Amino acid sequence: MFSGFTNAPLVRKLPSILFLTAGVFHVYHNFAFLSQATSGGNDFLSIETYAATDPYTANPLLRNMENNLTTRSTSIGEPKGYRVSVKDKIRSKHSALDEAWIKSISKMLGCPDVSDDGIISDDPNAYNYIPTIETWNALYRAYHATVDPNNEFLTATEYQNSWKVPIEVKYRRPEGRGVYAKEFIPKGTLVWSSTSRNTAIFESSHDRREFIKYLIEDPKTRHLACDAQMWFDVIRSPDKTFYICQTFDEAVLLNTVSGEKSHDQINIEPQSLSLSTDNPDYDENDCYGNDHYFTLRDIQAGEQFRIKY
Ligand SMILES: C[S@@+](CC[C@H](N)C(=O)[O-])C[C@H]1O[C@@H](n2cnc3c(N)ncnc32)[C@H](O)[C@@H]1O
């Protein structure tokens, strides 16, 4: 009785076992490339190797995953402007695909390790440089050079100062770079606003991949590909499609609170100005709302801004 039941599924499982073996070999293959590419120093992977090993196009397991997620993501319905939770991210087609892709690309690039608990790489130089206007401009250039003009949401071509208060960016481990108030700010103050001028939206995984590839191609921006993977958010459009949303300014450096620390440490929060079309600040092309940060309490000079995520 058992052999009858066990053999049939095994035969049916054979194609997936072969797929899996191919996938494991593929991953091993990538790591072999990686150790070659990095053995001479701290060089990132070359663009040729990257193109040849792009796991999205090369790995059937990822393609398969995309198909599964397409079916599963249909039942999610949330109001416009809803910021997706981690659970939803896993269920969403684009973000889950991109998370898997992003993780493997990070490995291939040799990006220093990072987790939700901070920078876990032993490298003291990991993600410690303070971005300049040129850093943000490089992201603008990469976006406009790679995203199909019909899909572009980012109207500016260079850095926009969207801060309404003076800020400073500082670095400290384990959380890395963060945004600090330079002077006292009273409760209820608007500190930062997202608009279509400073916020890029990637409508498809393809657009996102081209953007990352562009960064990798130039040795001067290669390290930014690793940063960009830490600095994106997933949003849902009014038609319930999931997009990657990425602001090209210091807002991507906002940290959260960790562990058992008091809720009081979250001192700014997003409010949805864009939900009301008669609001003068309404802009349908911002990250679909929720990206206007107000202070929840008085903030002292030198205090770090912290958001919930
Ligand atoms: C959007 S980025 C914030 C900017 C980042 N600190 C940097 O240097 O680019 C999110 C990452 O910052 C780190 N992070 C944010 N809040 C943190 C906290 N409270 N404790 C430790 N790490 C934190 C985590 O590594 C997280 O993946």
The ligand as an SDF file (V2000), in Angstrom:
LIG
                    3D

 27 29  0  0  0  0  0  0  0  0999 V2000
   15.7740   52.4810    5.8570 C   0  0  0  0  0  0  0  0  0  0  0  0
   17.3270   51.9640    6.4740 S   0  0  0  0  0  0  0  0  0  0  0  0
   17.7370   53.2320    7.5920 C   0  0  0  0  0  0  0  0  0  0  0  0
   19.0870   53.8260    7.2740 C   0  0  0  0  0  0  0  0  0  0  0  0
   20.2680   52.9650    7.6330 C   0  0  0  0  0  0  0  0  0  0  0  0
   20.5290   53.0720    9.0670 N   0  0  0  0  0  0  0  0  0  0  0  0
   21.4990   53.3420    6.8180 C   0  0  0  0  0  0  0  0  0  0  0  0
   22.5860   53.5230    7.3930 O   0  0  0  0  0  0  0  0  0  0  0  0
   21.3960   53.4340    5.5960 O   0  0  0  0  0  0  0  0  0  0  0  0
   16.7930   50.6220    7.4790 C   0  0  0  0  0  0  0  0  0  0  0  0
   17.9050   49.8330    8.1270 C   0  0  0  0  0  0  0  0  0  0  0  0
   18.4840   50.5870    9.2090 O   0  0  0  0  0  0  0  0  0  0  0  0
   18.7460   49.7380   10.3230 C   0  0  0  0  0  0  0  0  0  0  0  0
   17.9560   50.1700   11.4820 N   0  0  0  0  0  0  0  0  0  0  0  0
   16.9200   51.0100   11.4990 C   0  0  0  0  0  0  0  0  0  0  0  0
   16.4660   51.2060   12.7520 N   0  0  0  0  0  0  0  0  0  0  0  0
   17.2360   50.4670   13.5760 C   0  0  0  0  0  0  0  0  0  0  0  0
   17.2770   50.2260   14.9860 C   0  0  0  0  0  0  0  0  0  0  0  0
   16.4370   50.8000   15.8150 N   0  0  0  0  0  0  0  0  0  0  0  0
   18.2020   49.3930   15.4640 N   0  0  0  0  0  0  0  0  0  0  0  0
   19.0860   48.7990   14.6420 C   0  0  0  0  0  0  0  0  0  0  0  0
   19.1060   48.9850   13.2940 N   0  0  0  0  0  0  0  0  0  0  0  0
   18.1980   49.7980   12.7610 C   0  0  0  0  0  0  0  0  0  0  0  0
   18.3550   48.3310    9.9210 C   0  0  0  0  0  0  0  0  0  0  0  0
   19.5060   47.6840    9.4620 O   0  0  0  0  0  0  0  0  0  0  0  0
   17.4010   48.5600    8.7630 C   0  0  0  0  0  0  0  0  0  0  0  0
   17.4310   47.5040    7.8450 O   0  0  0  0  0  0  0  0  0  0  0  0
  1  2  1  0
  2  3  1  0
  2 10  1  0
  3  4  1  0
  4  5  1  0
  5  6  1  0
  5  7  1  0
  7  8  2  0
  7  9  1  0
 10 11  1  0
 11 12  1  0
 11 26  1  0
 12 13  1  0
 13 14  1  0
 13 24  1  0
 14 15  1  0
 14 23  1  0
 15 16  2  0
 16 17  1  0
 17 18  1  0
 17 23  2  0
 18 19  1  0
 18 20  2  0
 20 21  1  0
 21 22  2  0
 22 23  1  0
 24 25  1  0
 24 26  1  0
 26 27  1  0
M  CHG  2   2   1   9  -1
M  END
$$$$
